[in-house]
Amino acid sequence: MAKVTRDDVARLAGTSTAVVSYVINNGPRPVAPATRERVLAAIKELGYRPDRVAQAMASRRTDLIGLIVPDARQPFFGEMAHAVEQAASERGKMVLVGNSDYVAEREVHYLRAFLGMRVSGLILVSHAMNDNAAAEIEAWDARVVLLHERPEAIDDVAVVTDDLGGAHLAVRHLLEHGYEYVACIGGIAETPAVGDPVSDHVQGWRRAMDEAGVSTEGRLFEVLYNRYDAYKAALKILADPATRPPAIFCSTDDQAIGLLRAARELRIDVPGELAVAGFDDIKEAALTDPPLTTVASDRPGMARAAVDLVLDDGVRVAGSRRERLKQFPSRLVVRRSCGCEQPSAQP
């Protein structure tokens, strides 16, 4: 059976091949509704399938968006990647996902690979951004939107949540319960990284403690972001009743899940003997025992904004960093792990 071509569609619809192209690509020129319907009907009747490879070669762009995340195995990044994929699908795009594993060289590897594939743009959740990655982006003159994190190495448009404000909300809520102090499980870093959400979470914790006149000295624990390392660390943090914190704010929900597991093994009642709050509101947070009080970010809204920005021709226009930062608000989701009897959210 002969392959159906764009010429065949144009003949059946009674239009030019250019008009068929405008309908298929949704532009660049408008098509009258009646003409569009004829073209779509001809495409359906003939079973025409556009040659995406040829289109990409002609336009030097594909229908692909590159997404680089630190580790899609972590629930937060997995949920964020899924939200980006859904938002991209609404715009007729597909998503390629690469995991940097928090390693700068792997991030550069995926940058080169995706840019070499002529993706329509890149959405970058970068924890390891360095000058090499920044130079790679500059060399390709790529459309890039930073998501969740905003490293200083590049000054592209960023979509983030109010990490500092959200952490401040959670810690202040714990302190209002009357706990003597709130310890913090943060990330591991020799120096706080500008634009790193976990650093902002720690800063929000410090601010709430300072405002309450409570010392933070010796009450910050550096732990990797995942639940497994948090579990191991929590076994040590919680082992001695004499030094056990009355309340702990975890910089990620994944860490909080590891902490809750350790508390259960040590037969520590949560929230009776230990109050816990996290950050991210991953889906599992509502199913922990007890359900986890946490800070929620609007991941679908952030993903949609990132996709819209990366496909917008005006992404790389000049402007100040403040103008190029789209920040979504955080909100406190109260469940039972903090000691509240009346939670604000259920599974």
N, C-alpha and C positions, 0 to 999 in steps of 0.2 A: 504494500500500500504506500502510495507516494506521500511524502511529508508535506503537511499543510504549511503554507508560507503566509507571510504578512500580505503578499499580493493577493492571495486567495481570499483572505478576509476582506480586503479593500474592495475587490470585485463584487463579492456577495453583498456587502453593506452599501455599495454605491458611493464610496468615498476614496480619498487618496490614501496611500500608505502612510503619509505623514500624519493624517488624522488618526489612523489606527494606532500609530506610535504615541500620539498625545493621550489617547484613551488608556492604553496599556500602562504608560508611565505617569499618568495623572498630571500631564503637563509636558512641556513648559507653556503651551498655549491652551486657552480654554476651548472646550468643545460644547456645542449646543446640546441640550438634554436629549432631544429626539435623535440626533446623530449618534450620540453616545450609546443610546439604547440599541440602535441598529448595529453598531459595531460589536457591542457585547453579545447581542443575539447571534451574530455571524460567528463570533469566537466560540460560542457554546455549540452551535450547530456543526461547525467544522472540527471541533475538538482541538483548536489551535493552542499550542503551548509555546510561549516566548522562549527564545534562546538566551538564557540569562548570561551565559559566558560571552556571547557576542555583544550583548548590551553593555556588559561591564567593560569589555575592550573598547567599545566606542565612546563610552562616557568616562572611562578611567575610574569608575566607582562601581562597587558591587552593592547588593542589597543586604550587606552584612554590617553589623556593628561589633567591634571587638570589646570584650569586657574582661578586665584583668582584676582578680581578687586575690587576697592573701591565701585563703584556704577555704574552698567551697564545702569542705567537710564540716566546718563549724556552722551550726544552725543559722546564726545571724547572716553570714555571707551566702549560705545556700538560699535563704529566704529572700535576700536582696537580689541575688542573681535571677531567681524565679520572677520577681517583680519586674526586673529590667526586661526579661524575655517577654513577659506579657505586654508591657508597654511598647516594646519594639514591634511585636506582632500587630498591634493596633495601627502602627504606622507602615505596615507592609514590609518590615525588616526582620531578619534573622540574627541571632546572637552567637558569636564564637566566644567561648569562655576559656581563659587560661589561669592557672593557679601559680602565683609567684612563690608560695611557701615562705613568705617574708624574706626572700633572698633577692637582693638588688640585681644580680646577674640574670636570674630567671625572669625578672620583670622586663629587663632590656631585651631578652630573647623573645618574649611574647610581643613586645612593642614592635620589634623588627619584623617578626613573622606576620602579624596582623596588618601592619602598614604595607608590607610587601604584597599582601593580598588585595590591596586597594579597598579596604573597608571604608564605609561611608563616614565613619568616625570612631573614636575610642572613648569608652567610659572606663575610668581608671580608679580603682580603690587601692591606693598605694600606701604601703607602710615602709617601703624601702627605697623610696625615690632618691636618686643621686644625680650628680651632674651628667653622667653618661646617658641616663634615661632622658633627662631634660634636653640634652643635645640631639638625641635621636628624634624626639618629637619636633624640635626646631628644624632639623634637617629635612624632614618630610613635610613640614608646614601642615601638620595634621590637625584635624578638628578633635579637640580633647576636652572632655568634661570630667573634673575630679568629683568623685562621689564618696561621701562619708568622711574622708580625710582630705586635708588641704596642705600638703607639704610645701615648704618654702622654695624648693628647687625649681618649680615651674609656677607661672602666674596665670594659669588658665581658669576658666569659669569653674566654680565649685558649688556643689549642692550638698549641704550638710544639715545636721540637726543641732539644736541648742544643747550640746553635751554638757557644758559647764553649768548652765541653768538647770538642766534636768537632774544632775548629780546633787546640786545644792538643794533642790526640792526634796529628794529622797532622804538625804542626811538630816535636813531640818525636820522632816516628818519623824524620823527615828528619835531625834533628840526631844521632840515634843511629847513623846511617850514617857519621858522622864528617865531615860537611860543615862547613866553617869557620863558615858562617852561612847563614841562610835569609832571602831577601828575600820581600816580600809584595806581591801585587797586590790592592789593596782597591778600594773604591768611591770615588766622588767626593762629598765632603761637607765643608763648611766646619767643622762641628763634629760629633763622633760623635753619632748619633741614638740615644736610649734605645729599646730594643726592636727596633732594626734588626738583622737577622741578620748583614749584612756588617760592621757595626760590632763585633758580637760576635766575628766571625771574626778581625778585626784585633786585638781585645783578647786573644783566645786565642793568636794569634801572638806578641804582645808578652809574654804571660805565660810561654810556653814559652822564648822567647829570654832573658828576664830570669832564669828559673830556671837556665838553662844558663850564665849570666854572659856572654852575648853581646849586644853593642850593637845596637839597632834604628835608630840614627841614620842617616838618609839611605837607608834600605833599604825604605821603604814607598812604593809607586807608586800614585797615584790614577788609576783607569781605570774607564770605564763598564762595566756588568755584562755586556755582550754580547761575543761572540767577535770581531766585526768590529773594534770599537775596541780590544779587547785585542790583536788581531793587529798593528794599526798601532803601538800603544804598544810591543809586544814587539820589533818590528824595531829600535826605537831603544834599548831596554833591553839587547838582546843584541848590538848591533852591534860594540862595542869589547871584544875579549877581555880587555883589562887591567882593565876594570870590570865584566865580566859576572859575575853572581851564580853561585855553584856550585849553588844550589838555590833554587827559588821555590815558595811556597805561594800558590795563587790562591783568592780568596774564593768563586768559583763555578766549576763545571766548564766553563761556556760560555767564561769567560775563559781557562781552561787549554787548551781546544781551539784558541783563537786563538793562544795562546803556542806550542803545539806546531807549528802551521802555520808560524809565523815561524821557529822553530828549524830546521824542515826546509828552508825556503828559504835560510837562512844556513848550511846544512850543519853544524849543531851536533848532535852525537850526544846523544840522550836515551836512557838516563840517563848515558852515559859522560862527557859534558862538562857536562851540566845535568840535575839531578833536578827533577821536577815533581810536585806534588800539588794536588788540587782539593777542591771541596766540593759535595755534592748527590747524587753517584752517579746522574746521568741515564743513560739507556740507552746513549747514545753513548759514555760513558766507557769501556766495556768493548771498544769497537771502534776506539779511536784507535790511532795507531802511534807509540810503544808504548802498550799499554793503560794507562789512567790510574789511578794510586793516588788514592783520594778518600775522602770521608766520606759515609756513607749515612745517610739519615733514613727513618723508616717512614712514607712518604707514604700508603699505603693505610690504615694504622692512624690516622694523623692525620686523614685525610679522613672516615673513619667516625666518629671521635670528634666532629669538628666538626658533622657532619650530625645525629648523635644529640643533641648539646647544643642545636643550634638548633631542634630539634623538641621539646625537653623543656620542659614548662610551667614548670619551676623554674629556667630559665636566668637570669632576672633577680632571683633571690633575693639578699638582702643577704649580704655576706661580704667578707673581706679579699682583697686582690689575690693573695696567695699561694694562698689557697683556690680562687681563680677561675682559676688558671693550671694547665693540664695540659701537662706537659713530657714529651716522648718522648726516650729516650736516642739518642745518635749512636753509630755504630760505624765503625771504620777498615776500609776495603776495600783490601787491598794488591794492587797489580798491578806491572807492570814499570817504570813511569815513575820510580819512586823509587830504583831500583837493586836491588830485591829479585829474587833468582833464582827463588824459590818463591812465586808469587802465591797469595793466599787466595781469589780470585774470578775466574771465567772468564765469558765471554759466556753 
